[in-house]
Amino acid sequence: MLNNHYYCIIMAGGIGSRFWPISRADQPKQFLDFSIQGRSFLRRTYDRMKNVIPEENIIVVSLERYRDQVRSHLPELPEQNLLLEPYNRNTAPCIAYATYVILQRDPEAITVVTPSDHAIARHEIFNSTLLEALSYAAGSDALITLGVVPTRPDSNFGYIQMAGKPEERRPVKIKTFTEKPDANLARVFIDTGEFLWNSGIFVWRADAIRKEMEKYAPEITNLWVGWRDVLGTGEQQAFVDRIYTDMPRTSIDYAVMEKTDNAWVYPAEFRWADIGNWESLYEYLAYHDADGNALNRTSRRLLKDCSDNIVYSTKEGKLLALRGMEDFIVIDTDDVLMICPRDEQKLKDFLSQLAMPEYEEYR
């Protein structure tokens, strides 16, 4: 029997621009399927959470422009559980919105907050870890982040430093946050044994995060004055649209977690990856050949003298023929062919050119 006071907030409003040209403004990453499962990131996140959280308590927060896509991927989601932001303002405003809605329904709620676009394996460990964290949070004011025990130095992830030695089935006080260190620093972090990967998955009592947000992020919470009178009524969307014109853009880590004295991390050993860009997708793609090329199964390919490339096509049956390429990203869609070195900074600089007016139709 699932606990009726357990709630989940799935954040599904991101654009996913680092996955261009597969991810576009009208079809962002959370609605894509990079696996062979036939389920989008959003669909798999919802299915994963309903093993721990009652389905009627799963809230999805997305953008108004993605309403129809969310409904298409999650047709069973109750209308009142789809919260729509007019603009993307990062995770702190998103969490504030969903938290006030949940508190309106259940003042005793204990909440899981999760991105919609992560890859997670070893689900039994994930479920047990989440239930243990929920149980701990129910009896404390702790703001808990799930910290994944790292398996390698990886500069694509954020890191959390523990303030002490982890104890079984108990969170540890957080000492520091570090956002995506370089490869050398990530190696130092791993060698110390004090650091965990920052999963971006949070567990806390709804009233506890409300209290800390009102203390450390009043620029957000002050906009919600009068929320009890409008949430759950026909005036809700108009109220949200109005206050979001003044809503700051900030993450929950920056707004609260790096400032509060109640930040804790729960060490977890499920398999996890934040599939945030093409580089992080490399290990996740369905097929790797003997030369280290990561490929999707839907495309045919002829590779000669090629190694360590990411080769992806949206067109089933199209032959991709490459020769003499090493450490490149080759992405083929209906209207774009992208070929770029597998270098995060070069790719970032390259994709920044999409802001030019002449490329608007491809964004």
Solvent accessible surface area in square Angstrom, and as a share of the most:
residue,aa,sasa,rsa
1,M,235,1.05
2,L,66,0.33
3,N,63,0.33
4,N,102,0.53
5,H,70,0.31
6,Y,21,0.08
7,Y,14,0.05
8,C,0,0.00
9,I,0,0.00
10,I,0,0.00
11,M,23,0.10
12,A,1,0.01
13,G,11,0.11
14,G,34,0.33
15,I,60,0.30
16,G,21,0.21
17,S,73,0.47
18,R,111,0.40
19,F,0,0.00
20,W,24,0.08
21,P,2,0.01
22,I,18,0.09
23,S,1,0.01
24,R,33,0.12
25,A,29,0.23
26,D,98,0.51
27,Q,64,0.29
28,P,0,0.00
29,K,11,0.05
30,Q,5,0.02
31,F,6,0.03
32,L,22,0.11
33,D,46,0.24
34,F,5,0.02
35,S,25,0.16
36,I,120,0.61
37,Q,100,0.44
38,G,68,0.65
39,R,86,0.31
40,S,7,0.04
41,F,1,0.00
42,L,0,0.00
43,R,40,0.15
44,R,19,0.07
45,T,0,0.00
46,Y,1,0.00
47,D,28,0.14
48,R,12,0.05
49,M,1,0.00
50,K,69,0.29
51,N,86,0.44
52,V,1,0.00
53,I,0,0.00
54,P,9,0.06
55,E,73,0.33
56,E,104,0.47
57,N,12,0.06
58,I,0,0.00
59,I,0,0.00
60,V,0,0.00
61,V,1,0.01
62,S,0,0.00
63,L,9,0.04
64,E,63,0.28
65,R,144,0.52
66,Y,2,0.01
67,R,97,0.35
68,D,111,0.58
69,Q,38,0.17
70,V,0,0.00
71,R,61,0.22
72,S,85,0.55
73,H,48,0.21
74,L,0,0.00
75,P,96,0.60
76,E,78,0.35
77,L,3,0.01
78,P,42,0.26
79,E,97,0.43
80,Q,117,0.52
81,N,1,0.00
82,L,13,0.06
83,L,2,0.01
84,L,5,0.02
85,E,7,0.03
86,P,30,0.19
87,Y,91,0.34
88,N,37,0.19
89,R,50,0.18
90,N,61,0.31
91,T,38,0.22
92,A,0,0.00
93,P,0,0.00
94,C,8,0.05
95,I,0,0.00
96,A,1,0.01
97,Y,0,0.00
98,A,0,0.00
99,T,4,0.02
100,Y,6,0.02
101,V,8,0.04
102,I,1,0.00
103,L,9,0.04
104,Q,64,0.28
105,R,93,0.34
106,D,15,0.08
107,P,96,0.61
108,E,114,0.51
109,A,0,0.00
110,I,11,0.06
111,T,2,0.01
112,V,0,0.00
113,V,0,0.00
114,T,3,0.02
115,P,21,0.13
116,S,3,0.02
117,D,26,0.13
118,H,11,0.05
119,A,11,0.08
120,I,17,0.09
121,A,37,0.29
122,R,125,0.46
123,H,84,0.38
124,E,150,0.67
125,I,55,0.28
126,F,1,0.01
127,N,32,0.16
128,S,51,0.33
129,T,10,0.06
130,L,0,0.00
131,L,75,0.37
132,E,52,0.23
133,A,0,0.00
134,L,0,0.00
135,S,71,0.46
136,Y,55,0.21
137,A,0,0.00
138,A,47,0.36
139,G,73,0.70
140,S,31,0.20
141,D,66,0.34
142,A,6,0.05
143,L,0,0.00
144,I,0,0.00
145,T,0,0.00
146,L,0,0.00
147,G,0,0.00
148,V,4,0.02
149,V,58,0.33
150,P,24,0.15
151,T,112,0.65
152,R,79,0.29
153,P,54,0.34
154,D,17,0.09
155,S,43,0.28
156,N,26,0.14
157,F,5,0.02
158,G,10,0.10
159,Y,1,0.00
160,I,0,0.00
161,Q,25,0.11
162,M,13,0.06
163,A,58,0.45
164,G,38,0.37
165,K,183,0.78
166,P,70,0.44
167,E,109,0.49
168,E,147,0.66
169,R,165,0.60
170,R,115,0.42
171,P,9,0.06
172,V,11,0.07
173,K,76,0.32
174,I,21,0.11
175,K,131,0.55
176,T,56,0.32
177,F,44,0.18
178,T,37,0.21
179,E,129,0.58
180,K,72,0.30
181,P,8,0.05
182,D,93,0.48
183,A,55,0.43
184,N,107,0.55
185,L,74,0.37
186,A,0,0.00
187,R,115,0.42
188,V,81,0.46
189,F,17,0.07
190,I,46,0.23
191,D,115,0.60
192,T,68,0.40
193,G,55,0.53
194,E,76,0.34
195,F,18,0.07
196,L,6,0.03
197,W,5,0.02
198,N,22,0.11
199,S,1,0.01
200,G,18,0.17
201,I,1,0.00
202,F,5,0.02
203,V,0,0.00
204,W,0,0.00
205,R,50,0.18
206,A,1,0.01
207,D,57,0.30
208,A,4,0.03
209,I,0,0.00
210,R,67,0.24
211,K,130,0.55
212,E,11,0.05
213,M,2,0.01
214,E,70,0.32
215,K,130,0.55
216,Y,48,0.18
217,A,0,0.00
218,P,54,0.34
219,E,87,0.39
220,I,0,0.00
221,T,11,0.06
222,N,98,0.51
223,L,45,0.23
224,W,1,0.00
225,V,118,0.68
226,G,35,0.34
227,W,16,0.06
228,R,133,0.48
229,D,117,0.61
230,V,17,0.10
231,L,5,0.03
232,G,74,0.71
233,T,66,0.38
234,G,85,0.82
235,E,109,0.49
236,Q,34,0.15
237,Q,56,0.25
238,A,64,0.49
239,F,14,0.06
240,V,0,0.00
241,D,47,0.24
242,R,147,0.54
243,I,15,0.08
244,Y,0,0.00
245,T,87,0.51
246,D,103,0.53
247,M,8,0.04
248,P,41,0.26
249,R,150,0.55
250,T,18,0.11
251,S,33,0.21
252,I,4,0.02
253,D,31,0.16
254,Y,137,0.52
255,A,3,0.02
256,V,0,0.00
257,M,2,0.01
258,E,96,0.43
259,K,91,0.39
260,T,13,0.07
261,D,106,0.55
262,N,47,0.24
263,A,6,0.05
264,W,66,0.23
265,V,0,0.00
266,Y,7,0.03
267,P,29,0.18
268,A,2,0.02
269,E,110,0.49
270,F,3,0.01
271,R,160,0.58
272,W,17,0.06
273,A,22,0.17
274,D,42,0.22
275,I,0,0.00
276,G,9,0.09
277,N,9,0.05
278,W,0,0.00
279,E,53,0.24
280,S,16,0.10
281,L,0,0.00
282,Y,35,0.13
283,E,112,0.50
284,Y,56,0.21
285,L,6,0.03
286,A,35,0.27
287,Y,72,0.27
288,H,69,0.31
289,D,36,0.19
290,A,114,0.88
291,D,85,0.44
292,G,18,0.17
293,N,0,0.00
294,A,0,0.00
295,L,2,0.01
296,N,10,0.05
297,R,131,0.48
298,T,68,0.40
299,S,4,0.02
300,R,161,0.59
301,R,77,0.28
302,L,109,0.54
303,L,41,0.20
304,K,107,0.45
305,D,97,0.50
306,C,5,0.03
307,S,33,0.21
308,D,52,0.27
309,N,0,0.00
310,I,0,0.00
311,V,0,0.00
312,Y,19,0.07
313,S,1,0.00
314,T,68,0.40
315,K,57,0.24
316,E,147,0.66
317,G,43,0.41
318,K,83,0.35
319,L,96,0.48
320,L,14,0.07
321,A,67,0.52
322,L,19,0.09
323,R,172,0.63
324,G,57,0.55
325,M,36,0.16
326,E,106,0.48
327,D,62,0.32
328,F,61,0.26
329,I,3,0.02
330,V,7,0.04
331,I,0,0.00
332,D,8,0.04
333,T,12,0.07
334,D,122,0.63
335,D,78,0.41
336,V,18,0.11
337,L,110,0.55
338,M,4,0.02
339,I,86,0.44
340,C,5,0.03
341,P,48,0.30
342,R,53,0.19
343,D,56,0.29
344,E,87,0.39
345,Q,108,0.48
346,K,117,0.49
347,L,14,0.07
348,K,136,0.58
349,D,76,0.39
350,F,96,0.40
351,L,23,0.12
352,S,66,0.43
353,Q,98,0.44
354,L,27,0.14
355,A,78,0.60
356,M,89,0.40
357,P,103,0.65
358,E,107,0.48
359,Y,88,0.33
360,E,109,0.49
361,E,138,0.62
362,Y,69,0.26
363,R,96,0.35
